[in-house]
Amino acid sequence: MSKFIFVTGGVVSSLGKGTAGASIGRLLLLNGFTVNMIKCDPYLNVYPGKISPFQHGEVYITRDGAQCDLDLGSYERFLDIQTIRSNTNSAGNIYMTVLERDIRGQYKGGTVQVIPHVTDEIKKRMTAFDKDVDVTIVEIGGTVGDIESLPFFEAVRQMKLERAGDVLSVHLTLLPYVKASDELKTKPTQHSVIKLRELGINPDILICRTDHPLDEDTKAKISLFCSVPKEAVIEAKDEKSVYLIPENFYKQGTDKQIMKLLGLKPKKKFDSSWFKFINENLEHKETLNIAVVGKVSELKDAYKSVNESLFLAGMSGKINVRIIYVNADKENAVEKLKDADGILIPSGGFGPKTMQGKIDAAAYARDTGKPLLGLCSGMQCMMIEAVRRAGLKDADSAEFNKSAKHPVFTLMEEFATEESGPRSGAFPVEIKKGTAAHKIYGADKIEERHSHRYTFNKKYLPELEKSGVTVSGWSGDIAEIAELKGHPFYVGALYHPEFGSRPMKPHPLFRDFVKAAKEYKNKK
């Protein structure tokens, strides 16, 4: 049976509960334990994938096709796992499950209540990996005291009672620095813990976010007023990279505290290779400029996994990656590409103006020889540009131009309605030998995650090939990878390779794209 660590937050949202939980998980992995993470979001949206990126950042795709919060990307990168639907829950989805049972008469006329029906469903989901891993880390979204979070906190309280000795509460709070008095203020943390106790939960470990060092006197004060051992008060100072946080926690004995409280003994000698790699590769002498051409370029979280994939590819390639965000809607978008050593066209951001900006970026990369990587709709733009170059000036995609005279991309019939959802999740891709894609992957068959409704119209394959672009990867009749012959790096993927990057193990497409950009810069 799994041990459980519940990560909650107080004072303000967005303190980094997901990163803190994932960092704890990484430390447990380095001690030899198997770990998984679950996200419980209190909002009532049933399908998080439909939330605007302006509110929650990118939509993350799990291996089995669930569309969810970007925090799952942190889980995957830190724990080197592939998440599934069971890793993500929203209050809306949980309530819908309970209400559908009532509609079907499964409660046999009984009164349906938050306790026990909603909390039982929450606990059921929290224990999804109970028999599969040594430790399950559950992140509760929002902050303590939020009305919509109450059922989740109640479920945690019940779990601590029912699984005594197997459940640990980690509470993340803010220690604000007041410049006028030149001191860190502990009162917000004290009030947050008081609120948590009102819900029946006593924190076992406090993680204190701060931009100033946490001295011993302050730790002692927090310990006294919050009834938490001094050694369980952990400083979480701002770091220049989130990948340094596990080492910061390790230096404070966080993993030892957790193992002591949960009655665990290390399964192997501690593996410090993660720390060594991060410290040796966090910064390099040389820097690359990579232009990311999108619609919501000013919102970095909209491209969270893309950004991380570029950063991780740079780490492994011994080079810093500086991202230049280019708004495809702007008329001078191509002008901003001149200082770039490589160009990446991400998914999303539909609309005639946006897509034309992306198509222009693809044409610019082709003409200048700059490395280009196109993802999902970015691949569409590359292929549309190629067909137009072959002579069909009206070529377009039906996804953003319903009346296109030459629809290079058309709607897949089986995913034609909103109810059907997109073709989402991991699917196999066959790669042609002798192609750039085959050289990059070093394999005949791969598996990648998708989220799309539109696919390449094979009617335009002759025009595509006439312009020098070939389809080098197929999944049945679906064109998955396109590349330009003779170009240093001009590759488009219908899927989302950004979800497959890990520290010390960057995705092959990002790895070789950054490598090509580095070579382009050195030649220049």
KOLLODO-748812 format. One record per residue (C-alpha): residue in three letters; x, y, z. Coordinates in steps of 0.2 Angstrom, whole numbers, plus 5000, padded with zeros to 4 digits. Layout:
ALAXYZ
...
END
This chain:
MET500050005000
SER500650174996
LYS501150315008
PHE500350485005
ILE501050665005
PHE499750795003
VAL500450964998
THR499351115002
GLY499551305001
GLY499151455011
VAL499251655010
VAL499251664991
SER499051554976
SER500451514964
LEU501751494977
GLY502451334968
LYS501551184977
GLY501751084961
THR503651114960
ALA503851084979
GLY502850924978
ALA503850864962
SER505550914971
ILE505050804986
GLY504650674974
ARG506350684965
LEU507150664982
LEU506250514986
LEU506650444969
LEU508450474972
ASN508250374988
GLY507550224978
PHE505750244980
THR504350234966
VAL503350394966
ASN501850464957
MET500850634959
ILE499050684958
LYS498350854955
CYS496650904963
ASP496051064956
PRO494551154965
TYR493851244950
LEU492151184943
ASN492751164925
VAL492450984920
TYR493750984906
PRO495251084911
GLY495851084893
LYS494451204888
ILE495151344900
SER495951484891
PRO497851484891
PHE497751664898
GLN497051594914
HIS497951424916
GLY499351424904
GLU499651284891
VAL498451134890
TYR499450974895
ILE499050814886
THR499250644896
ARG499750484888
ASP497950424887
GLY497250584880
ALA496650684895
GLN496850874893
CYS497450954909
ASP498351084919
LEU500151124915
ASP500751064933
LEU500750884926
GLY502150934915
SER503150974931
TYR502750804938
GLU503350724922
ARG504950814921
PHE505450794939
LEU504850614941
ASP505150554924
ILE503450474922
GLN502050474909
THR500450544917
ILE498650474913
ARG496950534917
SER497050474935
ASN498450604938
THR497250744936
ASN495550794944
SER494450944945
ALA493050984957
GLY491850994942
ASN492350824936
ILE492150744953
TYR490450824956
MET489850774939
THR490350594943
VAL489350594959
LEU487850674951
GLU487750554937
ARG487750414949
ASP486250494958
ILE485350514941
ARG485650324938
GLY484950284955
GLN486450214962
TYR486250294979
LYS484550204980
GLY483550364985
GLY484750414998
THR485150595001
VAL486750644991
GLN487950755002
VAL489650825001
ILE490150705016
PRO490250565012
HIS489850554994
VAL490950684987
THR492350654999
ASP492250474996
GLU492450504977
ILE493950624981
LYS494850484991
LYS494550354978
ARG495450464966
MET496850514978
THR497150324980
ALA497250284961
PHE499050224962
ASP498950154980
LYS499549984975
ASP500750044961
VAL502050154970
ASP502850174986
VAL502350354988
THR500950454981
ILE501050644982
VAL499450744980
GLU499350924976
ILE497851024982
GLY497551174971
GLY497151344978
THR497351404995
VAL496751345012
GLY495151435016
ASP494451444998
ILE492651384999
GLU492851274983
SER494351184991
LEU493451125007
PRO492950955001
PHE494750914996
PHE495350975013
GLU494050865022
ALA494550715012
VAL496350745017
ARG495750755035
GLN494850585033
MET496450505025
LYS497550565040
LEU496250475051
GLU495950315041
ARG497850295036
ALA498650345052
GLY500550335050
ASP500450325031
VAL499950515028
LEU500950665029
SER500450845027
VAL501550975019
HIS500951155019
LEU501751285008
THR501651465014
LEU502351635011
LEU503551735022
PRO503451915015
TYR504852035018
VAL504452205024
LYS505752325019
ALA505352465031
SER505752355046
ASP506952245037
GLU506252085043
LEU505251925037
LYS503551925043
THR502951755050
LYS501151805054
PRO500451755037
THR501151585040
GLN500451575057
HIS498651625051
SER498751495037
VAL499251355049
ILE497851415060
LYS496551405046
LEU497251225041
ARG496951165059
GLU495251235059
LEU494951105045
GLY495650965056
ILE497350955048
ASN498950985057
PRO500451015046
ASP501950895048
ILE503150995037
LEU503051185033
ILE503951245017
CYS504151435018
ARG504351535001
THR505451685004
ASP506651794994
HIS507751815009
PRO508651685020
LEU507751605034
ASP508851625049
GLU508751505064
ASP507851625075
THR506451645063
LYS506351455060
ALA506251435079
LYS504851565080
ILE503851475066
SER504151305075
LEU503451375091
PHE501951455085
CYS501451325072
SER501851175082
VAL503051105069
PRO504751035074
LYS506151165069
GLU506951045057
ALA505351025048
VAL505251215044
ILE506051215026
GLU506651375018
ALA506151385000
LYS507051534993
ASP506951594976
GLU508151494964
LYS508751544947
SER508051374941
VAL506751264947
TYR507851114945
LEU508951174959
ILE507551164972
PRO507750974975
GLU509551004980
ASN509051154991
PHE507751035000
TYR509050895002
LYS510351015010
GLN508951045024
GLY508650865026
THR506850865019
ASP506950685013
LYS507550625029
GLN506150715038
ILE504850635027
MET505550465028
LYS505650475047
LEU503850535048
LEU503250405036
GLY504250265043
LEU505250235027
LYS507050175025
PRO508050215009
LYS507950084996
LYS509650124989
LYS511150234992
PHE510650414988
ASP510950454970
SER511650634968
SER511850624949
TRP510350744946
PHE511250884957
LYS512850854948
PHE512050874931
ILE511051024935
ASN512451114943
GLU513651074929
ASN512451124915
LEU511351264921
GLU512451394912
HIS513651394898
LYS514751524890
GLU513851524873
THR512051574870
LEU510751534856
ASN509351644851
ILE507751544847
ALA506251634841
VAL504551564846
VAL503251624834
GLY501451614842
LYS499851714846
VAL500051734865
SER501951754864
GLU501851874879
LEU501151734890
LYS502551624894
ASP501551494902
ALA500551464886
TYR502151384880
LYS502751304896
SER503251134890
VAL504051214874
ASN505051334884
GLU505651194896
SER506051074881
LEU507151214873
PHE508051244890
LEU508351064893
ALA508951034876
GLY510151174879
MET510751104895
SER511250944887
GLY511951034872
LYS513151134882
ILE512351304877
ASN511151424884
VAL509451454875
ARG508751624875
ILE506951634869
ILE506351774858
TYR504451784859
VAL503751844842
ASN501951884840
ALA501351814824
ASP499951944823
LYS501152084821
GLU501552154803
ASN503452154808
ALA503551984814
VAL504751924801
GLU505852074805
LYS506152004822
LEU506751834816
LYS508351914809
ASP509251894826
ALA508651714828
ASP509851564826
GLY508251454825
ILE506451474823
LEU505051364832
ILE503251374827
PRO502151304841
SER500351244841
GLY498851354845
GLY498451534841
PHE497251514827
GLY496551644816
PRO496951704798
LYS498151844803
THR499051734816
MET499251584804
GLN499851694790
GLY501251764802
LYS501751584805
ILE501751534787
ASP502851694783
ALA504051634797
ALA504151454789
ALA504551534772
TYR505851644780
ALA506651494788
ARG506651404772
ASP507451544762
THR508751584774
GLY509251414779
LYS508851444798
PRO508351284807
LEU506451274810
LEU505451164821
GLY503551164818
LEU502351084831
CYS500551034827
SER499751184818
GLY501551244816
MET501751094804
GLN500251144795
CYS500951314791
MET502551234785
MET501551114773
ILE500351254767
GLU501851364763
ALA502651224753
VAL501051194743
ARG500851374740
ARG502651374734
ALA502251234722
GLY500951354713
LEU499351334723
LYS499351514730
ASP497551484738
ALA498151334748
ASP497551344766
SER496951244781
ALA495051214783
GLU495451224802
PHE495651414801
ASN494851444783
LYS493251344781
SER493051404763
ALA494851364757
LYS494951334739
HIS496351214742
PRO496151134759
VAL497851064763
PHE497251014780
THR495450944782
LEU494350884797
MET494550704802
GLU492750634801
GLU492850534817
PHE493250694826
ALA492050804818
THR490950854833
GLU491350944849
GLU490650794859
SER491950674850
GLY493450784856
PRO495050784847
ARG496250644842
SER497050654859
GLY498450544868
ALA499850434862
PHE499850354845
PRO501150254835
VAL502150334821
GLU503050244807
ILE504650334801
LYS505350304784
LYS507150254784
GLY508450364776
THR507550524781
ALA508050664793
ALA506750604805
HIS507450424806
LYS509150494809
ILE508450604823
TYR507550464832
GLY508650324827
ALA507050214826
ASP505750144814
LYS504350164825
ILE503950294839
GLU502550344850
GLU502050524853
ARG500650624861
HIS499350714850
SER497950834851
HIS497150874834
ARG495550864823
TYR496350904806
THR497550804795
PHE498450824779
ASN497450804764
LYS498450674753
LYS497650754738
TYR499050884739
LEU500550764741
PRO501150794723
GLU501250974726
LEU502050954743
GLU503450844736
LYS503650954721
SER504151094733
GLY505450984741
VAL504450934757
THR504250754760
VAL503150664773
SER504350554783
GLY503250494797
TRP501450414795
SER500150344807
GLY499050244795
ASP498450384783
ILE498950524794
ALA500450624790
GLU501450644806
ILE503150714801
ALA503650824787
GLU505350884782
LEU506250984768
LYS507650894759
GLY509350984759
HIS508951104773
PRO510051104789
PHE508451074799
TYR506651104793
VAL505550974802
GLY503750984807
ALA502750864818
LEU500950844820
TYR501150784838
HIS501850874854
PRO503650814857
GLU503750954870
PHE502850834882
GLY504250704881
SER505750814887
ARG506650774903
PRO508250834912
MET509650734906
LYS508550664893
PRO507950804880
HIS506750754867
PRO507650704851
LEU506750834840
PHE507250974852
ARG508950904855
ASP509350904836
PHE508451064833
VAL509551154846
LYS511051064839
ALA510651134822
ALA510351304828
LYS512051304837
GLU512951244821
TYR512051384811
LYS512551514823
ASN514451454823
LYS514451454804
LYS513651634804
END
